[in-house]
Amino acid sequence: MEVTAEAFVEGSEDIVEGDLMTIKVTINRLHLEEDEEQGYVHAPYFPFNKYENVWIIIGNIQLNQVYHIKKLTDQGKVIVDDSFKIPIGGYPILIRPGNYTWDVTVKSDSYYDID
């Protein structure tokens, strides 16, 4: 699994106070071919067939803060999520213009150590 993340303001090169910043996370399942979908997970003792879900968690590990968490059920090769939007300089997260380091973690609900 390959994960990339980018922060941007739509229609602008710079991020300034008052902007609405978007975090776009792209997940690429490297083991699938183009137009191929993920099948059921291998879980022989699970009582029914199950598809894998992935969770996106955006936060700051050093500050012990989580800003966004979302479950994605898409079974395709490439999953794109750009639903996390944050106002710069506003509520609920007071972010002033500057340089920040955020952690983007992607977790599988079906497989161990795929993050």
Disulfide bonds with the S-S distance in Angstrom:
none
